[in-house]
Amino acid sequence: MLTPEENTKITRVGRGTPAGELFRRYWIPACLSTELPEPDGAPLRVRLLGEDLIAFRDSDGNPGLVDAYCPHRRAPLFFARNEECGLRCVYHGWKFDRHGNCTDMPSEPAGTTLQAKVKLPAYPTYEKGGVVWAYLGPKELMPDAPDYEWLRAPPEKRNVSKTYENCNWLQGLEGGLDTAHSSFAHNNHIGNTDVLRQRDRSPHIDVERTDYGYYYVSTRDMGDEGNYLRVYHYVMPAQQMRANVMGWFGGKNVVPRLDGHVWVPIDDHSTFVYNWNCAYDATIEMSDEWKLKRESEMGRGPDEMIPGTFRLKRNQSNDYMINRAKQKTQTFTGIEGINTQDFALQEGMGPICDRSKEFLGTSDKAVVAMRRLLLDAINVVQNGGQPRGADARTYRTVRPHDRIIPKGTNWRDIFEKELIAKW
């Protein structure tokens, strides 16, 4: 368990907080590319690490991320005119480019020196993989742009979505790194012994630290068939990578792929989860129909979302539409959608879980290791160093994998080539 002081240290993300300053040393998602559909389109409200910001795509198609309020009289730039490579405040016409430079000040006398002195706070952006990334830290410490394998997969072999979670970011990340819960919370086939994760519900977990965070190996006993191994990656500060080659039923009717999430704090009490998957290699087809079906199975397809938002229709206000009759006979939770099942449990812990009241077990090794890495990284940043995972060279070639292997064999030998990025 954590002390109350440690829990506060790794959950609060505002500027000046320990975890907040840690997050600001990484590139993190600011929005989906589809949220800025066209040059000179409507500005987009963004709240990131407790800061109110505006994202926009300028006339050249480049994304920008700036403070949400005009530095003149603090008028909201959400209502600004996006025109000729800049946002023009509709209050007095002051205009700013995506770098925060004031390019026009029509309400002031011609030749005014004030224009050169005014600056709109702006953050560097980088667009790749269907995501607009932002860096909110010291510019002199800015790392190279993100280069995860899934960002390099072509669009037709990749899918990215986004969901709103009404709780602290760490609750979501911990769920993503907890492989044991999939045998229970995501048991949607009660009594079906063909489901791999139901045949051994107590996985053995080994954790190995790396320069980007860690990888862990989850081993489940499949009897005479061998052992089912899953190698996950935790890429700091808040990304999980897992393979889905075997699927729930041992490779039957599954599109071999890589899956993962990035948990991005909106503020201390709310989170955007960026959900991604990409095909295992170039031979694998990922049709638009399959992508839509996959999102629906997870409970976050278009029909499962409140229109115009990233919030699930099944949410806290309606107890996630739990079906107690199904819970008795069909699914472990009675809640539809894997994503929704996670949210019910993670949001149900409260805005920020009190980890000082926990009783942890052996299945929590990966969660405990992640917390230790976060606390260590916070100390590194406070002492002026570079945290794990900020350098793209540490993670760009890694990928997860899962497979059933014969007992008594060395998984490292069998997985050696499978854990190297193919895209």
N, C-alpha and C positions, 0 to 999 in steps of 0.2 A: 504494500500500500504506500501511498504518498502522504507526506505531512500536508496539512492545510497550506503551509507556505509554499511547498513545492508544487502543489496543485494550482495555486494562483500563478506561480511563475511560468508554468508551461501552457496555461490556457488563455491568459489575457493577451490581446494582440494590438492594443492601441500604441501609437507612437510613444516611445520612451519606456515601454514595458519590456521585460526581458525577452518574452516570446515574440513580441511585436518587432523588436529590433532584429531578432533572428530571421523572421519571415522576410524582412526587408533586405536581406542579403541574397535572396534568390529571385529568379524570374518566376512569376506566378500568373495564372490566368486572370484576365480582367473581364473578358466576355467572349462569347462565341463570334466567329467571323460573320455568321448569318445575322447577328444582332446589328451589324453595320452593313446593310445590304448594298448600299450604293454611295458613290462619291457625292458630297454635298447633301447627304440625307439627314434625317432628323437626328439631333444629338441624343445620346443615351445616358440615363442616370446610372452611375456605378457607385456602389459603396464597397470599399475594399480596405480591410484591416482597420475599420473604424473611421475611414476618411471618406467624405462625400466628394465624388469626382464626376466628370463628364467625359464620355468617350464619343468620338466622332470620326468620320472618314472624310478627309479633305478632298479637294478637287482633283488631286493627283492619285487618289485611291489609297493614300497612306493613313493608317489609324493614328489618332492622337488621344492622349489621356491627360486631362488638366483639372485644376481645382474647379469645384462646382459653382464658384461665385466670382463675379467680376471684381477685380481689385479696386475699382473706382468707388462704388457705393454698395458692393456686395449683392448686386442683383443676381438672380439665378440664371446661369448660362444654359440651363435646359431650354429656355425660350429663345435662345440666340439664333440668329440667321447663320446657317452654315454655307458660306459663299467664298469663292475665289481664294481657296487655301487658308481659310481661317474662320473663327467664330466671331460674329459681330453682336455684341450685347445690344438688345433692343431698347435698353433704358436711355443710353446716351450715344450709342453708335461706336464705342471703342471696340477695336478688333484685335484678335490675338491668333497667331498661328499655332501649330501643334507643338512647337517648342516653347510656347509661353511668351514669345516676343510680341510686343504691341506694334502692330503694323499700320494702324490708323487711329486718329483721335480727332474726329470731325467736330466735336463740341468745344475744342480748344483752338486758340488763334493759330494761324498758319506759322510754321517754323518753331513751334513750342519745343523747349528742351525737355518738357515733362515726359514726352513719349518714350524717350530713351531710358528714362529712369523707372518706368513701370514694367513690372514682370508678373505674368500669371504663372503660378506654380504648375509645372508640367513634369510628367514622368516619361522616360524612354519606353517605347513599345516595340514589339517584334511579333510578326504574324506568321504562324506556321501550323500546319495540322488542323486547320479549321478553328484555331484559337488565337485571340489577340492576347499576347503575354505582356506583362508590365514589370518594371523594376522600380521599387519604391525606396531603395536604399541610397547610401552615399555614392555619388557618381564615380568617384575615384576608386571605389572598390567594386564596381559593376563587373560581374563575371561575363564570360562569353554567353551568347544566346543559347537557349535550351536546345538539346539535340537528342531527345528520347527516340527510341526506335520507332514508336508508333507515329511520331511526327513525320517520319520519312516515308511511310507507306503511302502509296497513291490514293487519292480520294475515293476511287471505286473499291478499294480494299480496306477502307477505314470508316468508322462511324464514331461521331462524338456527340454527346448530348449533355444536358445540364439540368440539375434538379435543386430545388430549395429545401434546406433542412433546418428546422427550427430548434437548433441547439448549438452548443459549442463545437467547433471543428474537431476537437480531439476525440469526442465520442464516436464520430463517424470513422475517423482513422483507425481507432482501436477495433471497431467492428470489422473493418476491412482486413486487418491483420490477424484476426481471430478465426482460424480455420475450424476449430472444434464446433463453433456455433452452427455451421452449415448442416450438421447432422440433426439438428433440432429445429432451430428457427426456420430453416429452409427445407424441412422435410415435408414435401408436398405430395408424397406417395406413401402414406402410412401402410406398413405391412408389405411393401414391395422390396424383396430382398435382392433384386437386380440393381438397386441403387447403390453405387459404390460406397458412398459416405454413410450409408445405414448399416453396412456390414461390419464396420468397426467404427464405433462412435467415440473412441478414446485415442486419438492419434498421438504418436510419439513425435515430439518437436525438438529439433536442433537448430540453434541460431549461430550464424557466423557473421561477425562484423566485417564491413568492407569500407572502402574510401567514400562510398556514396550513401551508406547507411548500414544495411545488412541484407542477407538472404536467409531464409529459413527453410528447412526441410520437414515436411509433414509426412509421416509414415503410418499407413493403415494396413492391418493384416487382412489379406484377402484369402486366407486359407491355402488350399492347394494351388491356387492361381499365382500366388506370390505376394508381393507387397505393392500397395498403391502409394506412389510418392508424388508429392506436389512441392515444387520449388518456387517459393514466392520471393519477391524483392520488395524491400522497403527503401524507397529513394527519398531522402530528406528534402524538404521538411515534412511533406504530407502526401506522398504518392505511394500507391500500392500497385504492383504488377503481378498478375497471375496468368497461368496458362489454362486454356480450356480445350485441350486436345481430346481428353477422354470423356468429358461431359459427365452427366449424372449416371448414365447407363453404360459406362465402359467403352465409349467411342461409337455407340450406335446412333445413327442419325444426328451427328453433331458436325458443325462446320468448324474445323480446327482453327483456332485463333488464339490471340492474346487479349486479355481483358485487364482493365484497371480503372482506378479512380484517382482524382486529385481533389483533396478537400481544401477549399479556399475560404478562409474566414471573411465573412462580411463584416462582422464585429465580434464582440465577446459571446454573443448569444445566438448567432445565426450564421449559416454556412451555405455556400454554393458548392455542389458536388459535380465535378466534371467527369462524366462517364465515357470511357473510350474502349474501343476494341479494334483490332486489325487482323486481317487474315494471316494465317501461319506463314504462308509464302505466296509467290505469284501464281501458283497453280490453283489456289483456292478461290472459288467464286463467292462474292458477298453481294447478292442482288439487293436492290432497294426493297423488294418485298421481304427478303430475309431480315434486313436491318429493322424494318418496321415491326415484323413479328417478334424479333428479339427484344426490342424496346417494350412492346406490349407485355411479353412474358415477365419482364422485370417490373412491370407495373408503372412504367413511365412513358408509355406511348402517348401520342397526341390525344387519344380519347380518354386517357387517364389523368390528364392535366387540366387544371382550371384554365379556361381560355385566356390567352394573353399573358400568362404567367408561367413560371417554372415550378409552381406548387402543385402537389398531387391533390386530386379530388378526395382521395382517401387520406384523411389527415386527423390531427388531434381533435378537431371540432366534431367529428363524427365517429371517433374511436376506430378510425381506419376501416369502417364498415365491417367489422369483425363478424363472422358467421359462426356462431357457437355450435350449430348443428354440424357444419363441416369440420369444425375442430374436433368433434367427437369421433369422426369416422374417416375423414379424408386427408386433412392437413394438420400439421402439429399446432399451427397458430390460429387457423380459421381466417387468416388474412390473405387476400389475393395480392400476388406480386412480390417477388423477392426483394426489390427495392423498398416496397412498402413495409414489408416485415421488418427490415432493418430500421426504418424510420420509426416505426411504432415503439421499438425497444429503446433506440437511442434518444429520441425526443422525450420518451417517457421517463428518462433519468432526470429530467429537469434541464434548465438552461445551461448549467455547468454542473456536471456530476461531482459529488463529494467523494473523492477517491480515498480519503482518510478512513472511510467506513467499510472498505472492501475486505473480503477474505479471498485471496488469490490461490489458484491451484496450479498444477503442472501444465495444464493446457494454456496457461497465460504467459508462457515464457516469451513469446514474441512481443506481447504487449508490454511486459516489464522491460525487455531489452530496448524497445522503442522509446519508452519514457526516459531511460537512462541516457540514451543517445541525445535526446532533446536537451536534457539538463546539462550534459557535457558540452553540447554545441552552444548553448546559451553562455556558458562560462568562457568558451573560446572567443565568441563574439565580444563579450564584455572585456576581454583581455586584448582585443585588437586583431585576432586571428581570423582565418577563413574557415567557415564551418564545413563539415562533410557534405558532399553532394552539390556544392555550389559550382564546382568545376565540371563542365559537361564531359570532359575526358574520362571522368571516373565512372560514368554510367552509360555512355553512348553505345557500347557494344553488348550490354547485358540483355538477356531475355529470360522469362520464366519457362517452366516446362512441367508436364505431369505425365505419368505413365505407370503401368503395372510392370514390375520387373521380377525375375525369379529370385526367390529367397537365397541368401548367401552370396549374391553378386554385389559388386561395388557400383553403387549408383553414379559415382563420379565418372567412372569409365563409360557407362552407358549414356549419361547425360552430357558428356563433355562437349560434343558438337552442337547439341540442342540448346545449350545455354548461351550461344553466341548469336548476336543479332543477324538476321537474314536480310532485312531491309536496309 
